[in-house]
């Protein structure tokens, strides 16, 4: 569960911020975050993950008060409890598909396990990438790269998956396929899914839509 209570966040230049009196997302919910460009969609998901820290108020994510964690603890929290899917894929070109999927496991405090490798290969198989495990990102289509990113996001069985414009670089048909794969994978894992999107046609796939412009505060 994610809970915002009396939260105020402002960027250092004091030109933009978010004010959120109350916002709750329950376990297992599928939520779309929408709003005009520059309205704070990415800012909101960064606050949810602790990548940004508010000046006032309380944010609880996965039963953890994020302001109680130091930088190292926040990093471990994100590695274990949150999976990320980005518009630009954020794959490492020098790692093959298998190792890109396993990257959160390698970055974590726990040693790599055979179970993690088996899960990575099972995930790749489930999204049609099992024949590409030894290939490198530059040899894949955009849709295939985003499927690798989805597998990477859920390989550690996180509680929350945050996807920031995951279909922004994809054509309409591929975008629809990727959202279906993302939704299926997250539902099977039992995680909460939060997707930032500018494509309002996708919002009917979600349990709820949050318009972040309701929380935006411009100071110029």
VENVEN-V266501 format. One line per field, one symbol per residue. burial: b if it has 16 or more other C-alpha atoms within 10 Angstrom, else e. Layout:
burial->???
//
This chain:
burial->bbbbbebbbbeeeeebbbbbeeeebeebbbbbbbbeeebbbbbbbebbbbeebbeeebbbbbeeebbeeeeeebbebbbbbbbbbbbbbebeeebbbbbbbbbbbbebeeeeeeebbebbbbbbeebebbebbeebbeeeebbbbbbbbbbbbbbbbbbbbbbbbbbbebeeebbeebbebbbebbeebbbbbbbbbbeeeebeeeeebbebbebbbeee
//
